[in-house]
Amino acid sequence: MKQSRSDDITKPMQAGELARRAGITVRTLHHYDALGLLKPSGRTEAGYRLYNVRDITRLQRIQLLKNLGFTLADIASLLQDDTRHSIKRLVDDNITALDIQIDNATRLRDQLQQLRNTLAGEAEPSTEVFLNTLELLEAYSRYFSRDELQDLRFYTRQRATRAQWQLLLDELNTIQAEGVKPCTPTAQDLAVRWMEQLEQDTAGNPELLRKLSLMAEREQALQDYLGVEKEQVNFIQQAFLEHKLAIFRRHLSPSVYTYLAKRYGDYMKRWPPLLRRINQMLEQGISPESKTGREVAQEWLAIFQGYAGQDPKAHAEIRKVQMNEPELRRGTWLQDGQLAFLQRAMATLKH
């Protein structure tokens, strides 16, 4: 409430004078009275409201709390139950509400900024292009957090990544039109470059890959943006598998290779979830020697034995290939830190 040196708030004030000094309207005071939030302590002989010093102090508290973002209902509760617990709870609730507002406003600003970046270079984008882009950006926000979107090149560099993916897609369309099979070196080479591009555009993070794959499966906006058919995705996945098998074929004995080739594709589908789990443990600072680390090691061993079998000699053959063929790691999202974690976790199984 604005005061001057000549103001004397110890004397009762009528509504008009109090409203003027407080910078509010008489109607607001009447509203507070009707809500039971601020009732005048007296009346003039003519029936006009009179507010004493306690009423004025209460109004000052109401204005302070209102400026802090509290609702009138919250303010009424605070003034009625003026306890530390009540105040702390309401303050916490308002901080939470403000955090949500800030997050929503920040997300909206990010989307508008990204929309501007995406449409940059368009002389005058059509309404359809504008709406499709907006729909795609909104879809991204349903699957990824703000921090995740900053790492996702599909989102932050849409124009650049779209050009790169268009080149890969054109190449895929060409070899499919020519009848090239997934087992050929041409298809395998494309598949490896495809997976490496995908790994790069998801920042080598298997969790971003999982969310992007889920989004691509469910969201028509992303399907239209990518322009890749489900059958083409299957082609790339098969060619990528054939590339891995070709490496094993060069080094393994026929019987070991035959056993592995029948099972490798199915068991490697369990690899990305395991990588995501290792990533989470690394982020949380969980030791590979912990109980959880041991569980991860056991899961990896189950995957390995699933495609390698139980023969120790076969295990030795396969592990030798895995150690000596860095080509097997291309496009797999396996980073050095994850591998080191897994090796330490595996060592716990020997004790």
C-alpha positions as CSV (number, residue, x, y, z in Angstrom):
1,M,0.0,0.0,0.0
2,K,1.4,3.4,-1.0
3,Q,1.9,5.7,2.0
4,S,3.3,9.2,2.5
5,R,4.7,10.8,5.6
6,S,1.3,12.6,6.2
7,D,-0.7,9.3,6.0
8,D,-2.2,8.1,9.2
9,I,-3.4,4.6,8.8
10,T,-4.3,4.3,12.5
11,K,-7.5,6.1,11.8
12,P,-10.4,4.1,10.3
13,M,-10.8,4.6,6.6
14,Q,-13.8,4.3,4.4
15,A,-13.7,2.1,1.3
16,G,-13.0,4.8,-1.1
17,E,-10.0,6.2,0.7
18,L,-8.6,2.7,1.4
19,A,-9.0,1.7,-2.2
20,R,-7.2,4.9,-3.4
21,R,-4.3,4.4,-1.1
22,A,-4.0,0.7,-1.8
23,G,-4.2,1.2,-5.6
24,I,-7.3,-1.0,-6.0
25,T,-10.9,-0.4,-6.7
26,V,-13.8,-0.1,-4.2
27,R,-15.4,-3.0,-6.2
28,T,-12.4,-5.2,-5.2
29,L,-12.9,-4.4,-1.6
30,H,-16.6,-5.3,-1.9
31,H,-15.5,-8.5,-3.6
32,Y,-13.1,-9.4,-0.8
33,D,-15.9,-8.6,1.7
34,A,-18.3,-10.9,-0.1
35,L,-15.7,-13.7,-0.1
36,G,-15.1,-13.2,3.6
37,L,-11.5,-12.4,2.8
38,L,-11.5,-8.9,4.2
39,K,-14.5,-7.7,6.2
40,P,-14.6,-4.2,7.6
41,S,-14.5,-3.9,11.3
42,G,-17.1,-1.2,11.5
43,R,-19.6,1.0,9.7
44,T,-20.4,4.7,9.7
45,E,-23.8,6.0,10.8
46,A,-24.7,6.1,7.2
47,G,-23.8,2.4,6.7
48,Y,-20.5,2.9,4.9
49,R,-17.7,0.4,5.5
50,L,-14.9,1.4,7.9
51,Y,-11.6,-0.3,7.9
52,N,-9.3,-0.1,11.0
53,V,-5.5,-0.7,11.2
54,R,-5.9,-4.5,11.6
55,D,-8.1,-4.5,8.4
56,I,-5.5,-2.5,6.6
57,T,-2.7,-4.8,7.7
58,R,-4.7,-7.7,6.5
59,L,-5.2,-6.1,3.1
60,Q,-1.5,-5.5,2.8
61,R,-0.9,-9.2,3.4
62,I,-3.6,-10.1,0.8
63,Q,-1.9,-7.9,-1.8
64,L,1.5,-9.3,-1.0
65,L,0.3,-12.9,-1.4
66,K,-1.7,-12.1,-4.5
67,N,1.5,-10.6,-6.1
68,L,3.3,-13.8,-5.3
69,G,0.8,-15.7,-7.4
70,F,-1.5,-17.2,-4.7
71,T,-5.1,-17.6,-5.6
72,L,-7.8,-15.9,-3.4
73,A,-8.8,-19.3,-2.1
74,D,-5.2,-20.0,-1.1
75,I,-4.9,-16.6,0.6
76,A,-8.1,-17.2,2.5
77,S,-6.7,-20.5,3.7
78,L,-3.4,-18.9,4.7
79,L,-5.0,-16.1,6.6
80,Q,-7.5,-18.5,8.3
81,D,-4.8,-21.1,9.3
82,D,-1.7,-19.0,9.8
83,T,0.6,-21.9,10.6
84,R,4.1,-22.6,9.4
85,H,2.9,-25.9,7.9
86,S,0.1,-24.3,6.0
87,I,2.3,-21.5,4.6
88,K,5.1,-23.9,3.6
89,R,2.6,-26.2,1.8
90,L,1.0,-23.3,-0.1
91,V,4.4,-21.8,-1.0
92,D,5.6,-25.2,-2.3
93,D,2.4,-25.7,-4.3
94,N,2.8,-22.3,-5.9
95,I,6.5,-22.9,-6.7
96,T,5.5,-26.2,-8.4
97,A,2.8,-24.4,-10.4
98,L,5.2,-21.7,-11.5
99,D,7.8,-24.3,-12.5
100,I,5.2,-25.9,-14.7
101,Q,4.3,-22.6,-16.2
102,I,7.9,-21.8,-16.9
103,D,8.5,-25.2,-18.4
104,N,5.5,-24.9,-20.7
105,A,6.5,-21.4,-21.7
106,T,10.1,-22.5,-22.4
107,R,8.9,-25.5,-24.4
108,L,6.7,-23.3,-26.4
109,R,9.5,-20.9,-27.1
110,D,11.8,-23.8,-28.1
111,Q,9.1,-25.0,-30.5
112,L,8.7,-21.6,-32.1
113,Q,12.5,-21.2,-32.4
114,Q,12.7,-24.6,-34.0
115,L,9.8,-23.8,-36.3
116,R,11.6,-20.6,-37.4
117,N,14.8,-22.6,-38.0
118,T,13.0,-25.3,-39.9
119,L,11.2,-22.9,-42.2
120,A,14.3,-20.8,-42.8
121,G,15.0,-20.4,-46.5
122,E,11.4,-20.9,-47.4
123,A,10.3,-17.9,-49.4
124,E,6.8,-18.1,-48.1
125,P,5.9,-21.5,-46.7
126,S,2.4,-22.7,-47.6
127,T,-0.2,-23.2,-44.9
128,E,0.2,-27.0,-45.3
129,V,4.0,-26.9,-44.8
130,F,3.6,-24.7,-41.8
131,L,0.9,-26.9,-40.2
132,N,2.8,-30.1,-41.0
133,T,6.0,-28.7,-39.4
134,L,4.1,-27.5,-36.3
135,E,2.4,-30.9,-36.0
136,L,5.8,-32.6,-36.2
137,L,7.3,-30.4,-33.5
138,E,4.4,-31.0,-31.2
139,A,4.8,-34.7,-31.7
140,Y,8.4,-34.5,-30.7
141,S,7.5,-32.8,-27.4
142,R,5.2,-35.7,-26.5
143,Y,8.1,-38.2,-26.7
144,F,11.2,-36.3,-25.6
145,S,12.1,-34.1,-22.7
146,R,13.5,-30.6,-23.4
147,D,17.1,-31.8,-22.6
148,E,16.7,-34.9,-24.8
149,L,15.5,-32.7,-27.7
150,Q,18.7,-30.7,-27.5
151,D,20.7,-33.9,-28.2
152,L,18.4,-35.1,-30.9
153,R,19.7,-34.0,-34.3
154,F,16.5,-35.1,-35.9
155,Y,15.0,-32.1,-34.0
156,T,17.8,-29.5,-33.7
157,R,19.0,-29.8,-37.3
158,Q,16.0,-30.9,-39.2
159,R,16.9,-29.3,-42.5
160,A,20.5,-30.7,-42.5
161,T,19.5,-34.2,-41.4
162,R,16.6,-34.3,-43.8
163,A,19.0,-33.7,-46.7
164,Q,21.4,-36.4,-45.5
165,W,18.5,-38.9,-45.0
166,Q,17.1,-38.0,-48.4
167,L,20.4,-39.1,-50.0
168,L,20.3,-42.4,-48.2
169,L,16.7,-42.9,-49.1
170,D,17.3,-42.2,-52.7
171,E,20.1,-44.8,-52.7
172,L,17.8,-47.3,-51.0
173,N,15.1,-46.7,-53.6
174,T,17.6,-47.1,-56.4
175,I,19.0,-50.5,-55.2
176,Q,15.5,-51.8,-54.5
177,A,14.4,-50.8,-57.9
178,E,17.3,-52.8,-59.3
179,G,16.4,-55.8,-57.3
180,V,19.4,-55.8,-55.0
181,K,19.0,-58.2,-52.1
182,P,19.9,-57.5,-48.4
183,C,22.6,-60.2,-48.5
184,T,24.7,-58.3,-51.1
185,P,27.7,-56.1,-50.2
186,T,25.9,-53.1,-51.8
187,A,22.9,-53.4,-49.5
188,Q,25.1,-54.2,-46.5
189,D,27.2,-51.1,-47.0
190,L,24.2,-48.9,-47.3
191,A,22.7,-50.5,-44.1
192,V,25.8,-49.8,-42.1
193,R,25.9,-46.1,-43.2
194,W,22.2,-45.9,-42.5
195,M,22.6,-47.2,-39.0
196,E,25.6,-45.0,-38.4
197,Q,23.7,-41.9,-39.5
198,L,20.9,-42.9,-37.1
199,E,23.3,-43.4,-34.3
200,Q,24.8,-40.0,-34.9
201,D,21.4,-38.3,-35.1
202,T,20.4,-39.8,-31.8
203,A,23.7,-38.8,-30.1
204,G,24.7,-42.4,-29.6
205,N,22.0,-42.7,-27.0
206,P,19.9,-45.9,-27.2
207,E,17.1,-44.3,-25.2
208,L,16.7,-41.6,-27.8
209,L,16.7,-44.4,-30.4
210,R,13.9,-46.2,-28.6
211,K,11.8,-43.1,-28.3
212,L,12.4,-42.1,-31.9
213,S,11.5,-45.6,-33.1
214,L,8.3,-45.5,-31.0
215,M,7.4,-42.1,-32.4
216,A,8.1,-43.2,-36.0
217,E,5.8,-46.2,-35.4
218,R,2.9,-44.1,-34.0
219,E,3.1,-40.6,-35.5
220,Q,2.0,-40.0,-39.1
221,A,3.7,-36.6,-39.0
222,L,7.2,-38.3,-38.6
223,Q,6.4,-41.0,-41.1
224,D,5.5,-38.3,-43.7
225,Y,8.6,-36.3,-42.9
226,L,10.9,-39.3,-43.2
227,G,9.2,-40.8,-46.2
228,V,10.4,-44.3,-45.3
229,E,8.1,-47.3,-45.7
230,K,8.0,-50.1,-43.2
231,E,9.2,-52.6,-45.8
232,Q,12.2,-50.4,-46.4
233,V,13.0,-50.4,-42.7
234,N,12.9,-54.2,-42.7
235,F,15.2,-54.3,-45.7
236,I,17.8,-52.1,-43.9
237,Q,17.5,-54.2,-40.7
238,Q,18.0,-57.4,-42.6
239,A,21.0,-56.0,-44.6
240,F,22.5,-54.8,-41.4
241,L,22.2,-58.3,-39.9
242,E,23.6,-59.8,-43.0
243,H,26.7,-57.5,-42.7
244,K,27.3,-58.8,-39.1
245,L,26.8,-62.4,-40.2
246,A,29.2,-62.0,-43.1
247,I,32.0,-61.0,-40.6
248,F,31.4,-64.0,-38.5
249,R,31.3,-66.3,-41.5
250,R,34.8,-65.3,-42.5
251,H,36.2,-66.4,-39.1
252,L,34.1,-69.1,-37.5
253,S,34.1,-72.8,-38.1
254,P,31.1,-73.9,-40.2
255,S,29.2,-75.6,-37.3
256,V,29.7,-72.6,-35.0
257,Y,28.6,-70.2,-37.7
258,T,25.5,-72.2,-38.6
259,Y,24.3,-72.3,-35.0
260,L,25.0,-68.5,-34.5
261,A,23.4,-67.5,-37.8
262,K,20.0,-69.0,-36.9
263,R,19.8,-67.2,-33.6
264,Y,21.9,-64.0,-33.8
265,G,19.2,-61.7,-35.2
266,D,16.6,-62.6,-32.6
267,Y,18.9,-62.4,-29.6
268,M,20.5,-59.1,-30.7
269,K,17.0,-57.5,-30.4
270,R,17.6,-57.7,-26.6
271,W,20.8,-55.7,-27.0
272,P,19.4,-52.1,-27.2
273,P,17.4,-52.4,-23.9
274,L,20.5,-53.7,-22.2
275,L,22.5,-50.7,-23.5
276,R,19.8,-48.3,-22.2
277,R,20.1,-49.9,-18.8
278,I,23.8,-49.6,-18.7
279,N,23.5,-45.9,-19.7
280,Q,21.1,-45.3,-16.9
281,M,23.5,-46.9,-14.4
282,L,26.4,-44.8,-15.7
283,E,24.3,-41.7,-15.4
284,Q,23.3,-42.6,-11.8
285,G,26.9,-43.6,-10.8
286,I,26.0,-47.2,-10.0
287,S,29.0,-49.4,-9.8
288,P,29.4,-52.3,-12.2
289,E,30.5,-54.4,-9.2
290,S,27.1,-53.7,-7.5
291,K,24.2,-56.2,-7.4
292,T,22.6,-54.3,-10.3
293,G,25.8,-54.5,-12.3
294,R,25.9,-58.2,-11.7
295,E,22.3,-58.5,-13.0
296,V,23.4,-56.6,-16.2
297,A,26.3,-59.0,-16.6
298,Q,24.0,-62.0,-16.3
299,E,21.6,-60.5,-18.9
300,W,24.5,-60.0,-21.3
301,L,25.7,-63.6,-20.7
302,A,22.1,-64.9,-21.4
303,I,22.1,-63.0,-24.7
304,F,25.5,-64.3,-25.6
305,Q,24.7,-67.9,-24.8
306,G,21.4,-67.6,-26.6
307,Y,23.2,-67.2,-30.0
308,A,26.5,-68.9,-29.1
309,G,25.2,-72.0,-27.3
310,Q,26.9,-73.6,-24.3
311,D,30.1,-75.0,-25.9
312,P,33.2,-73.2,-24.4
313,K,35.1,-73.7,-27.7
314,A,32.4,-72.0,-29.6
315,H,32.4,-69.2,-27.0
316,A,36.1,-68.7,-27.5
317,E,35.8,-68.6,-31.3
318,I,33.0,-66.0,-31.2
319,R,34.7,-63.8,-28.6
320,K,37.9,-63.8,-30.6
321,V,36.0,-62.4,-33.6
322,Q,34.2,-59.8,-31.4
323,M,37.5,-58.6,-29.9
324,N,39.4,-58.4,-33.3
325,E,36.7,-57.1,-35.6
326,P,35.8,-53.4,-34.7
327,E,33.5,-53.5,-37.8
328,L,31.0,-55.4,-35.6
329,R,30.5,-52.3,-33.4
330,R,29.6,-49.9,-36.2
331,G,26.0,-48.7,-35.9
332,T,25.4,-50.5,-32.7
333,W,25.3,-47.6,-30.2
334,L,28.0,-49.4,-28.1
335,Q,30.4,-46.8,-26.7
336,D,33.7,-47.3,-25.0
337,G,32.3,-46.4,-21.6
338,Q,29.5,-48.9,-21.9
339,L,31.9,-51.6,-22.9
340,A,34.2,-50.9,-20.0
341,F,31.3,-51.0,-17.6
342,L,30.1,-54.3,-19.0
343,Q,33.6,-55.9,-18.8
344,R,33.9,-54.9,-15.1
345,A,30.4,-56.3,-14.5
346,M,31.3,-59.5,-16.2
347,A,34.4,-59.9,-14.0
348,T,32.1,-60.2,-11.0
349,L,30.6,-63.4,-12.4
350,K,34.0,-65.1,-12.1
351,H,34.2,-64.7,-8.3
